[in-house]
Amino acid sequence: MTIPEPAPIRHQKVIDDGMANLEKYADSSLEGWQFVSEKNGVKLYSRKPEDPSQPMIYRGDYHYAKAPAHLSPIDATTPIIFASSRKTFDSRFDDSEIRVIRSRYSSISYGKSKAVWPITPRDFSTVTLRSFDDETAYFGLFSAVDDEINPPVEGYVRGQLVCTGWKIYRDHTNGGLMIILINQTDLAGSVPPALAKSTLQQMPLLTAKLAQYHDKYGTPPNTTMVPATPVNYLGEDFDHISQTYTLHLGYSPEKDEKTDGAAADIKCCDLMYAKGFDVQVQGQAQYEVTKSTKKNSYSVVHVSHVVGSVTIQIVKSKNK
């Protein structure tokens, strides 16, 4: 279930405070951080919170040296946001669902993690935001407390994401991308301390697994809305198994208003669609595909002339 966000936008202070903390932790030097271990190329650090009542903060740093030049920081976040792709590299992730679209890059979501014996599974009511430029992308996830859209669920303990998120940026010194994950989570309920510590320290190791996803599968499609377009972004999804990407757009022009403007650009990775892809349109819209001049990189589907509710699907070709 996805519903439009009413005004004023809920949880804005949670987003503002959470992103400020995420950037503070992910941008900081390693001064004040204690080195814990290194595994699979991920350097794990810990840091005590300023508020002693809050949980410990963990940080994982991974240098994705082999990142292709065409993979932008915001492109690199796409396997994280789609549940079907997240499941392939995060063994403790169960499922997630976007409940409210706040903006193109922000939502209120519901997520579940698998149970780790002997504790019951956790679920989370979260508000998320991706913030980025050409050099750096942040993806923050923070608990949206007491939101009626995500009521308590029987059989789950509601965990709290105090400050959890990713920073991915271009490493111009060593090449490739740097991937940093910050994890400050209260698992809530009754959890043996040793198990809680082990569970929380596992999450930063996902930095290396995200890179492995890109190396093996490529990148799910990433849509950029054309600046100043009147067309509304209404949601997206990606099925990792079928490699089907679905984008929902909407536009209701006024009488005699032109509808020929560009609406959205969908970047499609060559590795993900090694045998090519087809574009399927439900509703009134047009599209054009352009291929990058760089070998083994990507194509872009340019969507325009959107009228009414439109669904665009990118599906892998079967006849090529």
Backbone hydrogen bonds in HBPLUS format (Angstrom, degrees):
<---DONOR---> <-ACCEPTOR-->    atom                        ^
c    i                          cat <-CA-CA->   ^        H-A-AA   ^      H-
h    n   atom  resd res      DA  || num        DHA   H-A  angle D-A-AA Bond
n    s   type  num  typ     dist DA aas  dist angle  dist       angle   num
A0003-ILE N   A0099-ARG O   3.01 MM  96  6.41 152.6  2.08 142.3 146.5     1
A0015-ILE N   A0011-HIS O   3.07 MM   4  6.40 159.0  2.12 152.5 157.4     2
A0016-ASP N   A0012-GLN O   2.86 MM   4  6.12 166.7  1.87 153.6 157.2     3
A0017-ASP N   A0013-LYS O   2.88 MM   4  5.97 174.9  1.89 153.2 154.9     4
A0018-GLY N   A0014-VAL O   2.85 MM   4  5.78 156.7  1.90 143.0 151.0     5
A0019-MET N   A0015-ILE O   2.84 MM   4  5.87 168.8  1.85 155.0 157.6     6
A0020-ALA N   A0016-ASP O   3.14 MM   4  6.21 152.2  2.22 140.1 147.9     7
A0021-ASN N   A0017-ASP O   3.10 MM   4  6.37 155.4  2.16 147.0 152.9     8
A0022-LEU N   A0018-GLY O   2.86 MM   4  6.11 160.1  1.90 150.8 157.2     9
A0023-GLU N   A0019-MET O   2.92 MM   4  6.02 168.1  1.94 149.5 152.3    10
A0024-LYS N   A0020-ALA O   3.01 MM   4  6.13 149.2  2.11 136.9 146.1    11
A0025-TYR N   A0021-ASN O   2.92 MM   4  6.15 164.0  1.94 156.7 159.1    12
A0026-ALA N   A0022-LEU O   2.86 MM   4  5.95 166.4  1.88 154.4 159.0    13
A0027-ASP N   A0023-GLU O   2.82 MM   4  5.46 147.9  1.92 138.3 145.9    14
A0033-TRP N   A0030-LEU O   3.07 MM   3  5.27 161.9  2.11 124.4 126.4    15
A0034-GLN N   A0046-SER O   2.78 MM  12  5.18 173.2  1.79 158.0 160.1    16
A0046-SER N   A0034-GLN O   2.87 MM  12  5.18 148.2  1.97 138.1 148.4    17
A0036-VAL N   A0044-LEU O   2.81 MM   8  5.43 170.4  1.81 153.3 150.8    18
A0044-LEU N   A0037-SER O   2.86 MM   7  5.36 172.7  1.86 165.0 166.6    19
A0039-LYS N   A0042-VAL O   2.99 MM   3  5.28 153.6  2.06 144.4 148.9    20
A0042-VAL N   A0039-LYS O   2.88 MM   3  5.28 164.9  1.90 121.4 123.8    21
A0043-LYS N   A0061-ASP O   2.98 MM  18  5.20 164.3  2.01 149.4 150.6    22
A0061-ASP N   A0043-LYS O   2.99 MM  18  5.20 157.4  2.04 139.6 146.4    23
A0045-TYR N   A0059-ARG O   2.79 MM  14  5.09 157.4  1.84 153.4 159.9    24
A0059-ARG N   A0045-TYR O   2.91 MM  14  5.09 159.8  1.95 142.1 143.1    25
A0047-ARG N   A0057-ILE O   2.88 MM  10  5.18 139.3  2.05 151.2 156.4    26
A0057-ILE N   A0047-ARG O   3.02 MM  10  5.18 166.8  2.04 163.5 163.1    27
A0054-GLN N   A0051-ASP O   2.95 MM   3  5.63 166.6  1.97 125.5 130.0    28
A0058-TYR N   A0183-ASN O   2.96 MM 125  5.11 160.9  2.00 136.4 142.7    29
A0183-ASN N   A0058-TYR O   2.82 MM 125  5.11 161.5  1.86 151.4 153.5    30
A0060-GLY N   A0181-LEU O   2.93 MM 121  5.18 154.7  2.00 144.4 152.7    31
A0181-LEU N   A0060-GLY O   2.95 MM 121  5.18 153.6  2.03 143.3 151.8    32
A0062-TYR N   A0179-ILE O   2.88 MM 117  5.19 149.0  1.98 149.8 159.0    33
A0179-ILE N   A0062-TYR O   2.83 MM 117  5.19 170.0  1.84 161.3 164.5    34
A0064-TYR N   A0177-LEU O   2.69 MM 113  5.03 149.6  1.78 165.1 172.4    35
A0067-ALA N   A0064-TYR O   3.31 MM   3  5.67 164.2  2.34 113.3 115.2    36
A0177-LEU N   A0064-TYR O   3.04 MM 113  5.03 160.7  2.08 131.7 133.8    37
A0071-LEU N   A0068-PRO O   3.00 MM   3  5.48 160.1  2.05 115.5 122.0    38
A0076-ALA N   A0072-SER O   3.00 MM   4  6.28 153.0  2.08 153.4 160.9    39
A0077-THR N   A0074-ILE O   3.20 MM   3  5.37 149.4  2.30 101.5 110.1    40
A0078-THR N   A0075-ASP O   3.11 MM   3  5.73 161.9  2.14 119.1 124.3    41
A0080-ILE N   A0077-THR O   2.96 MM   3  5.50 142.8  2.10 117.3 128.4    42
A0086-ARG N   A0082-PHE O   2.94 MM   4  6.11 159.3  1.98 156.9 163.8    43
A0087-LYS N   A0083-ALA O   3.04 MM   4  6.18 151.2  2.13 150.4 155.9    44
A0088-THR N   A0085-SER O   3.09 MM   3  5.45 142.7  2.24 106.0 116.0    45
A0089-PHE N   A0086-ARG O   3.22 MM   3  5.81 149.3  2.32 113.0 120.2    46
A0090-ASP N   A0086-ARG O   3.01 MM   4  5.92 130.9  2.26 155.2 169.5    47
A0093-PHE N   A0090-ASP O   3.21 MM   3  5.48 159.1  2.25 109.2 115.6    48
A0114-LYS N   A0092-ARG O   2.87 MM  22  5.20 160.0  1.91 139.0 145.8    49
A0094-ASP N   A0112-LYS O   2.94 MM  18  5.28 155.2  2.00 145.2 142.4    50
A0095-ASP N   A0112-LYS O   3.34 MM  17  5.36 155.5  2.41 127.7 131.9    51
A0112-LYS N   A0095-ASP O   2.80 MM  17  5.36 155.7  1.86 163.0 161.6    52
A0097-GLU N   A0110-TYR O   2.78 MM  13  5.31 145.2  1.90 150.5 161.8    53
A0110-TYR N   A0097-GLU O   2.86 MM  13  5.31 155.2  1.92 150.5 158.8    54
A0099-ARG N   A0108-ILE O   2.78 MM   9  5.64 153.8  1.85 149.8 158.8    55
A0100-VAL N   A0108-ILE O   3.08 MM   8  4.94 157.0  2.14 141.5 142.9    56
A0108-ILE N   A0100-VAL O   2.83 MM   8  4.94 155.4  1.89 141.4 148.5    57
A0102-ARG N   A0106-SER O   2.94 MM   4  5.21 142.3  2.09 125.3 133.1    58
A0103-SER N   A0106-SER O   3.17 MM   3  5.02 158.0  2.22 136.0 131.1    59
A0106-SER N   A0103-SER O   3.35 MM   3  5.02 175.0  2.36 103.0 104.5    60
A0130-ARG N   A0105-TYR O   2.86 MM  25  5.26 145.6  1.98 147.8 158.2    61
A0107-SER N   A0128-THR O   3.25 MM  21  5.40 143.7  2.39 122.7 131.8    62
A0128-THR N   A0107-SER O   2.85 MM  21  5.40 163.2  1.88 159.5 165.0    63
A0109-SER N   A0126-THR O   2.74 MM  17  5.19 160.1  1.78 147.9 155.1    64
A0126-THR N   A0109-SER O   2.97 MM  17  5.19 163.5  1.99 142.8 147.4    65
A0111-GLY N   A0124-PHE O   2.96 MM  13  5.15 162.4  1.99 148.6 153.7    66
A0124-PHE N   A0111-GLY O   2.81 MM  13  5.15 152.8  1.88 150.0 152.2    67
A0113-SER N   A0122-ARG O   2.89 MM   9  5.45 169.2  1.91 161.9 160.7    68
A0119-ILE N   A0116-VAL O   2.87 MM   3  5.69 153.5  1.94 141.9 137.1    69
A0157-VAL N   A0121-PRO O   3.10 MM  36  6.51 159.9  2.15 150.9 156.6    70
A0123-ASP N   A0157-VAL O   3.05 MM  34  6.19 151.6  2.14 136.7 141.4    71
A0159-GLY N   A0123-ASP O   2.91 MM  36  5.98 150.6  2.00 160.0 169.7    72
A0144-ALA N   A0125-SER O   2.74 MM  19  5.47 161.8  1.77 129.6 136.0    73
A0127-VAL N   A0142-PHE O   2.77 MM  15  5.47 156.8  1.82 160.6 168.5    74
A0142-PHE N   A0127-VAL O   3.10 MM  15  5.47 161.2  2.14 147.5 153.5    75
A0129-LEU N   A0140-GLY O   3.09 MM  11  5.39 149.6  2.19 144.8 150.0    76
A0140-GLY N   A0129-LEU O   2.89 MM  11  5.39 158.0  1.94 162.9 161.4    77
A0131-SER N   A0138-TYR O   2.93 MM   7  5.21 151.8  2.01 140.7 150.0    78
A0138-TYR N   A0131-SER O   2.74 MM   7  5.21 161.2  1.77 160.0 166.6    79
A0133-ASP N   A0136-THR O   2.89 MM   3  5.54 151.5  1.97 156.8 165.7    80
A0170-ARG N   A0135-GLU O   3.01 MM  35  5.58 153.1  2.08 155.4 163.6    81
A0137-ALA N   A0168-ILE O   2.81 MM  31  5.27 151.7  1.89 152.3 161.7    82
A0168-ILE N   A0137-ALA O   2.89 MM  31  5.27 162.5  1.92 155.2 160.9    83
A0139-PHE N   A0166-TRP O   2.94 MM  27  5.05 155.5  2.00 137.2 141.2    84
A0166-TRP N   A0139-PHE O   2.84 MM  27  5.05 151.2  1.92 134.9 143.1    85
A0141-LEU N   A0164-THR O   2.75 MM  23  5.35 162.7  1.78 171.4 165.8    86
A0143-SER N   A0161-LEU O   3.02 MM  18  4.96 156.9  2.07 141.1 138.0    87
A0150-ASN N   A0147-ASP O   3.04 MM   3  5.86 161.3  2.07 124.2 128.8    88
A0156-TYR N   A0153-VAL O   3.21 MM   3  5.85 150.5  2.30 142.4 141.3    89
A0160-GLN N   A0186-ASP O   2.85 MM  26  4.99 167.3  1.86 149.7 154.1    90
A0186-ASP N   A0160-GLN O   2.81 MM  26  4.99 168.3  1.82 155.4 158.1    91
A0162-VAL N   A0184-GLN O   2.93 MM  22  5.53 128.7  2.20 148.4 163.8    92
A0163-CYS N   A0184-GLN O   3.19 MM  21  5.05 162.4  2.23 135.9 140.2    93
A0184-GLN N   A0163-CYS O   3.00 MM  21  5.05 123.1  2.33 123.6 137.5    94
A0165-GLY N   A0182-ILE O   2.97 MM  17  5.33 157.7  2.02 145.1 147.5    95
A0182-ILE N   A0165-GLY O   2.80 MM  17  5.33 168.4  1.82 162.6 166.6    96
A0167-LYS N   A0180-ILE O   2.83 MM  13  5.07 152.8  1.90 148.0 151.9    97
A0180-ILE N   A0167-LYS O   2.81 MM  13  5.07 163.0  1.84 157.5 162.2    98
A0169-TYR N   A0178-MET O   3.05 MM   9  5.44 155.4  2.12 146.6 154.4    99
A0178-MET N   A0169-TYR O   2.86 MM   9  5.44 163.1  1.88 160.3 165.6   100
A0171-ASP N   A0176-GLY O   3.02 MM   5  5.64 175.9  2.02 140.0 141.3   101
A0175-GLY N   A0171-ASP O   2.74 MM   4  5.08 131.2  1.98 139.8 151.0   102
A0195-LEU N   A0192-PRO O   2.97 MM   3  5.33 118.9  2.35 109.9 125.1   103
A0196-ALA N   A0192-PRO O   2.93 MM   4  6.18 161.1  1.97 160.6 166.9   104
A0197-LYS N   A0193-PRO O   2.96 MM   4  6.14 164.1  1.98 152.7 156.4   105
A0198-SER N   A0194-ALA O   3.04 MM   4  6.20 163.3  2.07 144.1 148.7   106
A0199-THR N   A0195-LEU O   2.88 MM   4  6.01 161.1  1.91 151.1 156.4   107
A0200-LEU N   A0196-ALA O   2.99 MM   4  6.15 165.2  2.01 153.0 156.3   108
A0201-GLN N   A0197-LYS O   3.01 MM   4  6.13 146.0  2.13 145.5 154.7   109
A0202-GLN N   A0199-THR O   3.27 MM   3  5.36 144.0  2.41  98.0 108.0   110
A0205-LEU N   A0202-GLN O   3.05 MM   3  5.58 145.7  2.17 114.3 124.3   111
A0206-LEU N   A0203-MET O   2.92 MM   3  5.67 167.3  1.94 126.3 130.3   112
A0207-THR N   A0204-PRO O   3.24 MM   3  6.03 172.8  2.25 119.3 121.5   113
A0210-LEU N   A0206-LEU O   2.80 MM   4  5.96 145.8  1.92 150.9 157.9   114
A0211-ALA N   A0207-THR O   3.39 MM   4  6.68 157.4  2.44 140.0 144.8   115
A0212-GLN N   A0208-ALA O   3.01 MM   4  6.33 152.0  2.09 145.3 153.5   116
A0213-TYR N   A0209-LYS O   2.99 MM   4  6.22 144.0  2.12 140.0 148.9   117
A0214-HIS N   A0210-LEU O   3.20 MM   4  6.60 160.0  2.24 151.5 154.8   118
A0215-ASP N   A0211-ALA O   3.02 MM   4  6.33 156.7  2.07 149.2 155.9   119
A0216-LYS N   A0212-GLN O   2.99 MM   4  6.10 153.0  2.06 146.4 152.8   120
A0217-TYR N   A0213-TYR O   2.81 MM   4  5.76 173.1  1.81 163.1 165.5   121
A0218-GLY N   A0214-HIS O   2.98 MM   4  4.40 134.8  2.19 110.8 122.9   122
A0222-ASN N   A0267-LYS O   3.09 MM  45  5.21 151.9  2.17 137.5 145.9   123
A0267-LYS N   A0222-ASN O   2.90 MM  45  5.21 171.8  1.91 146.9 144.2   124
A0224-THR N   A0265-ASP O   2.83 MM  41  5.25 162.4  1.86 153.7 159.1   125
A0265-ASP N   A0224-THR O   2.88 MM  41  5.25 161.8  1.91 149.2 155.1   126
A0226-VAL N   A0263-ALA O   2.91 MM  37  5.33 169.5  1.92 130.3 133.4   127
A0229-THR N   A0226-VAL O   3.12 MM   3  5.66 154.2  2.19 140.8 139.0   128
A0232-ASN N   A0250-GLY O   2.73 MM  18  5.06 171.9  1.73 163.7 160.8   129
A0250-GLY N   A0232-ASN O   3.00 MM  18  5.06 143.7  2.13 138.7 145.7   130
A0234-LEU N   A0248-HIS O   2.88 MM  14  5.06 161.7  1.91 148.1 143.9   131
A0248-HIS N   A0235-GLY O   2.83 MM  13  5.22 168.0  1.85 160.9 157.1   132
A0237-ASP N   A0246-THR O   2.89 MM   9  5.21 141.3  2.04 145.6 152.9   133
A0246-THR N   A0237-ASP O   2.86 MM   9  5.21 170.0  1.87 151.7 153.7   134
A0239-ASP N   A0244-THR O   2.89 MM   5  5.25 162.4  1.92 148.7 154.4   135
A0243-GLN N   A0239-ASP O   2.74 MM   4  5.41 124.6  2.05 142.8 159.3   136
A0244-THR N   A0239-ASP O   3.25 MM   5  5.25 132.9  2.48 135.8 142.1   137
A0245-TYR N   A0314-ILE O   2.95 MM  69  5.02 162.0  1.98 145.3 150.5   138
A0314-ILE N   A0245-TYR O   2.85 MM  69  5.02 155.1  1.91 141.9 150.4   139
A0247-LEU N   A0312-ILE O   2.80 MM  65  5.10 162.5  1.83 156.3 161.7   140
A0312-ILE N   A0247-LEU O   2.83 MM  65  5.10 163.6  1.86 153.0 158.0   141
A0249-LEU N   A0310-VAL O   2.86 MM  61  5.18 169.6  1.87 157.2 160.4   142
A0310-VAL N   A0249-LEU O   2.87 MM  61  5.18 174.4  1.87 150.4 150.5   143
A0251-TYR N   A0308-GLY O   3.06 MM  57  4.92 143.6  2.20 114.4 125.5   144
A0308-GLY N   A0251-TYR O   2.52 MM  57  4.92 150.5  1.61 167.7 157.5   145
A0257-GLU N   A0254-GLU O   2.98 MM   3  5.30 157.4  2.04 133.7 132.8   146
A0305-HIS N   A0261-GLY O   3.38 MM  44  5.90 146.7  2.50 137.4 145.8   147
A0263-ALA N   A0303-VAL O   2.79 MM  40  5.57 165.9  1.81 157.0 154.4   148
A0264-ALA N   A0303-VAL O   3.29 MM  39  5.16 157.9  2.34 129.1 134.7   149
A0303-VAL N   A0264-ALA O   2.78 MM  39  5.16 175.6  1.78 168.9 168.7   150
A0266-ILE N   A0301-VAL O   2.87 MM  35  4.93 161.9  1.90 138.0 144.0   151
A0301-VAL N   A0266-ILE O   2.85 MM  35  4.93 162.3  1.88 139.3 143.6   152
A0268-CYS N   A0299-SER O   2.77 MM  31  5.23 175.7  1.77 162.5 163.7   153
A0299-SER N   A0268-CYS O   2.89 MM  31  5.23 154.3  1.96 147.5 155.6   154
A0273-TYR N   A0269-CYS O   3.10 MM   4  6.35 153.5  2.17 146.7 154.1   155
A0270-ASP N   A0297-SER O   3.00 MM  27  5.50 176.5  2.00 133.7 133.1   156
A0276-GLY N   A0273-TYR O   2.97 MM   3  5.02 160.4  2.01 112.2 114.4   157
A0317-SER N   A0276-GLY O   3.00 MM  41  5.35 176.1  2.00 121.3 121.4   158
A0278-ASP N   A0315-VAL O   2.72 MM  37  5.33 161.4  1.75 161.3 167.8   159
A0315-VAL N   A0278-ASP O   3.00 MM  37  5.33 168.6  2.01 154.1 157.8   160
A0280-GLN N   A0313-GLN O   2.88 MM  33  5.03 164.8  1.90 147.9 152.8   161
A0313-GLN N   A0280-GLN O   2.83 MM  33  5.03 159.9  1.87 152.0 156.5   162
A0282-GLN N   A0311-THR O   2.87 MM  29  5.06 162.4  1.90 153.8 158.5   163
A0311-THR N   A0282-GLN O   2.92 MM  29  5.06 161.7  1.95 147.1 153.2   164
A0307-VAL N   A0284-GLN O   3.04 MM  23  5.46 153.2  2.11 156.1 155.1   165
A0286-GLN N   A0304-SER O   2.83 MM  18  5.25 174.2  1.83 151.1 150.6   166
A0304-SER N   A0286-GLN O   2.89 MM  18  5.25 166.3  1.91 144.3 146.4   167
A0288-GLU N   A0302-HIS O   2.97 MM  14  5.17 139.3  2.14 133.4 146.0   168
A0302-HIS N   A0288-GLU O   2.74 MM  14  5.17 172.1  1.75 164.4 161.9   169
A0290-THR N   A0300-VAL O   2.96 MM  10  5.37 161.3  1.99 151.9 157.0   170
A0300-VAL N   A0290-THR O   2.85 MM  10  5.37 162.1  1.88 158.6 164.7   171
A0292-SER N   A0298-TYR O   3.06 MM   6  5.79 162.5  2.09 156.6 159.6   172
